[in-house]
Amino acid sequence: MKRMLLSLALAALVCGVAALELWYVGSCADRYTERIQRTDALLQSGALADAQAQCRALERDWEHDAANMHALLLHDSADAIGGSIAKMRVHLEHNRPDLYFAESADAKKGLASLKGSEYPLFENIL
C-alpha cells in the first residue's frame, strides 16, 4: 500500500511540474509575442527611436529568459527565436522596416510553435 501511495505521489509531482512548465513556456511566449506586436505598432506609427529601444530591451530580456528556456526545451527552437529578435534589432538600427517585419513574423511564428510544442498532444508525445 505504501508503494502505491508513493507512486501516486510521484505521479502527482510529475504532473504538477509538467503543468508548471506548460504555464511558464506559454506565458513567456505570450508575453514576448505581445511585446513584439507593441514594437511593430511603434514602428508603424513612425516612432523609430522608441521601437529601437523597445527591441533592444526585448533582446536583452530574451537572452535572460532563454537561459531558463534551454533547461526546459530544445535549444534550437529558443535559439532561432533569439536569432530573429537579434535580426529585428539590426534591421531597426539600419532603418529597414520591411526586413524588420519579416523577422518579426518569423519570431512570432516561432513563439507560437514553441508554445504549441508544449501542449500534451499525441504528436508532441511521439
C-alpha positions as CSV (number, residue, x, y, z in Angstrom):
1,M,0.0,0.0,0.0
2,K,2.9,2.4,0.8
3,R,4.4,1.7,-2.7
4,M,1.1,2.6,-4.3
5,L,0.8,5.9,-2.3
6,L,4.4,6.7,-3.1
7,S,3.9,6.1,-6.8
8,L,0.7,8.2,-6.8
9,A,2.6,11.0,-5.0
10,L,5.4,10.8,-7.6
11,A,2.9,10.8,-10.5
12,A,1.2,13.9,-9.0
13,L,4.5,15.6,-8.6
14,V,5.4,14.9,-12.3
15,C,2.0,16.1,-13.4
16,G,2.4,19.3,-11.3
17,V,5.9,20.0,-12.7
18,A,4.7,19.4,-16.3
19,A,1.8,21.8,-15.7
20,L,4.2,24.4,-14.3
21,E,6.4,24.1,-17.3
22,L,3.5,24.4,-19.7
23,W,2.4,27.6,-17.9
24,Y,5.9,29.1,-17.8
25,V,6.6,28.5,-21.5
26,G,3.1,29.6,-22.5
27,S,3.2,32.8,-20.5
28,C,6.7,33.6,-21.8
29,A,5.6,33.0,-25.4
30,D,2.5,35.2,-24.9
31,R,4.5,38.0,-23.2
32,Y,7.1,38.1,-25.9
33,T,4.5,38.0,-28.7
34,E,2.7,40.9,-27.1
35,R,6.0,42.9,-26.8
36,I,6.9,42.2,-30.5
37,Q,3.4,43.4,-31.5
38,R,3.9,46.6,-29.5
39,T,7.2,47.1,-31.2
40,D,5.5,46.6,-34.6
41,A,2.9,49.1,-33.7
42,L,5.5,51.7,-32.6
43,L,7.3,51.2,-36.0
44,Q,4.1,51.5,-37.9
45,S,3.2,54.7,-36.1
46,G,6.6,56.2,-37.1
47,A,8.3,56.1,-33.7
48,L,11.5,54.6,-34.9
49,A,13.6,55.5,-31.8
50,D,11.0,54.1,-29.4
51,A,10.8,50.9,-31.5
52,Q,14.6,50.6,-31.4
53,A,14.7,51.0,-27.6
54,Q,11.8,48.5,-27.2
55,C,13.6,46.0,-29.4
56,R,16.9,46.3,-27.6
57,A,15.1,45.7,-24.3
58,L,13.2,42.8,-25.9
59,E,16.5,41.2,-27.0
60,R,18.2,41.7,-23.6
61,D,15.2,40.2,-21.8
62,W,15.0,37.2,-24.2
63,E,18.7,36.4,-23.6
64,H,17.9,36.2,-19.9
65,D,14.7,34.1,-20.3
66,A,16.4,31.9,-23.0
67,A,18.7,30.5,-20.4
68,N,15.7,29.3,-18.5
69,M,14.1,28.0,-21.7
70,H,17.2,26.0,-22.5
71,A,16.7,24.0,-19.3
72,L,13.2,23.1,-20.4
73,L,13.2,22.9,-24.2
74,L,15.2,22.1,-27.2
75,H,17.9,24.6,-27.7
76,D,17.3,25.0,-31.5
77,S,13.8,26.5,-31.1
78,A,14.8,29.0,-28.4
79,D,18.0,29.9,-30.3
80,A,16.0,30.5,-33.5
81,I,13.7,32.9,-31.8
82,G,16.7,34.7,-30.2
83,G,18.2,35.0,-33.7
84,S,15.1,36.5,-35.1
85,I,14.9,39.0,-32.3
86,A,18.6,40.0,-32.8
87,K,17.9,40.4,-36.6
88,M,14.9,42.6,-35.8
89,R,17.1,44.9,-33.8
90,V,19.7,45.1,-36.5
91,H,17.1,45.9,-39.2
92,L,15.6,48.6,-37.0
93,E,19.1,50.1,-36.4
94,H,19.7,50.2,-40.2
95,N,16.1,51.6,-40.8
96,R,14.9,48.6,-42.9
97,P,11.3,48.2,-41.8
98,D,10.4,45.6,-44.5
99,L,13.1,43.3,-43.3
100,Y,12.2,44.0,-39.7
101,F,8.6,42.9,-40.3
102,A,9.7,39.7,-42.0
103,E,11.8,38.8,-38.9
104,S,9.0,39.9,-36.6
105,A,6.7,37.5,-38.3
106,D,9.3,34.7,-38.0
107,A,9.8,35.4,-34.3
108,K,6.0,35.4,-33.7
109,K,5.6,32.2,-35.6
110,G,8.5,30.6,-33.6
111,L,6.9,31.7,-30.3
112,A,3.6,30.2,-31.3
113,S,5.3,27.0,-32.3
114,L,7.2,26.9,-29.1
115,K,4.0,27.3,-27.1
116,G,2.2,24.7,-29.2
117,S,5.0,22.2,-28.7
118,E,4.3,22.1,-25.0
119,Y,0.7,21.0,-25.2
120,P,0.1,17.4,-24.2
121,L,-1.0,16.3,-27.7
122,F,-0.4,13.0,-29.3
123,E,2.0,14.4,-32.0
124,N,4.1,16.1,-29.3
125,I,4.4,13.0,-27.2
126,L,5.8,10.9,-30.1
